[in-house]
Every structure is written in C-alpha cells, then in structure tokens.
C-alpha cells in the first residue's frame, strides 16, 4: 500500500482521537465507554493499515466502519457529552477529540475515491 499525505492525516488524527479518549482513564476508569472508544479507534486504525489479509480483502468495509464509528462518536457526544468548555476539566478534551475526529473524516474523504475505484474493480470479472 502506497501512503499518500491523506493517509498520514488519517494516522495522525486517529492517533490523536485515541489519545484524547484514553487520557480520560484516570477520571473514568479503564472500562468506561469513553476510554474504550479510544481503544476502538486504535483497533480500526490497525485494521485499515496493517497488512493483514483478512482486513485488506475487506478494505472497503473497514473504511466504512471507521467513518461510521467516527460519525457515531460525534453524534453521541452531541447528544450525551459535557459541553462546558473548561480547561481544567475533561470536558475540554471532548472538544479536542471532536476536532481530531472531524479532521479524520476529512482525510477519510480524500481516500474515498480510491476505495470506490477498488470496489468497482473487484466487482468486474
């Protein structure tokens, strides 16, 4: 797999998202959904880029899983999240994580063309 600049953007923004979520473990514990969200982001990032044949054969499914997971995370934060922006609280981390997730979606959008082309070529006999 050739890495383009948007792939590096996907890696950096996904790692930032995971870091922001995992940083909350001293406040919420390891098994809180916020912290587990960070581990889910890392797992999806690994599935997207590591040369594991199972995931590479289903690359478009992993792509849509990352996009859906990120959109669901943003939606749930809008509905359930703490919107008070105070630097001394974990609520500010939510804003930083959402900014990283929006960047992740933007970089994933750049990769959409390649995903759609690969999906079309696999459908042809």
CORTA-V971997 format. One record per helix or strand of 3 or more residues. SS is the DSSP state (2 for helix, 1 for strand). FROM is the first residue (numbers start at 1). TO is the last residue. If there is no record, write none. Layout:
[[SS;FROM;TO] [SS;FROM;TO]]
//
This chain:
[[2;5;22] [2;25;28] [2;33;49] [2;53;57] [2;59;80] [2;91;123]]
//
